[in-house]
Amino acid sequence: MFKFIVAVMFSLLTLEASTDEALNAFKKQDYSEAFKLYEKSANDGDAKAQSALSYLYAMGLGIEKDLKKSLEWLEKSAQNGDANAQYDLGMFYLNGNNVEKNSKKAYELLSKSAAQNNINAQYNLALMYYKGDGVDIDISKAAELLDEAANKGHVSAAQNIGHIYMQLLKFDEASKWFEKSAAAGDESAYFALAQVYCELKEFKKAKGWAIRAIDSGNKDAEILYKKYELEKY
């Protein structure tokens, strides 16, 4: 059902260190100056600057590309509590990018980032709970994290939380999220809504969504329509 979000290697958020001068230099593409300023703040213990410095080393901006040093600074930033660094490093360990794959470390880092309301961390941590990857399977915890991320605007979380609520037999909650996905143009939500409303025995609503699903080419919706004899409603 789920897919991991591909970890985009550092966003511009990592560049928002404590010094506006460094960020301004970066925006002006004066990377040498940006590197110098970020390095000073990083050495002073600024976690955001450490994350930014990691980015510059990774991309070879203002300094020769050095993935080893990039990783070292990213680890320092994560240890010092930067949520974006914790997310990036967690995804590296989860996928085995530039480090040996380690689901346990990924779980620890994504948990710390998720606790700081990083919605991408919340989404990927939910998947770990759902699959039992690096942690015991906990569908309820997966639902909790997905719901939190979805409420903050995470699109994939919003698309998937309904399916989890269906597994937990929380059909009212499932219908709420599928309605939102359908309104946003997700045609796969049509069939899901038909299923949910059949479970809730709201067959008139089920019929409407089943017809929309059938019109969009969903063959399973045709089977559902016949099974529940929705033509009666």
ABEGO torsion letter per residue (X at the ends): XBBBBBBBBEBAAAABBABAAAAAAAAAGBAAAAAAAAAAAAAAGBAAAAAAAAAAAAAGBGBBBBAAAAAAAAAAAAAAGBAAAAAAAAAAAAAGBGBBBBAAAAAAAAAAAAAAGBAAAAAAAAAAAAAGBGBBBBAAAAAAAAAAAAAAGBAAAAAAAAAAAAAAGBAAAAAAAAAAAAAAGBAAAAAAAAAAAAAAGBAAAAAAAAAAAAAAGBAAAAAAAAAAGAAAX
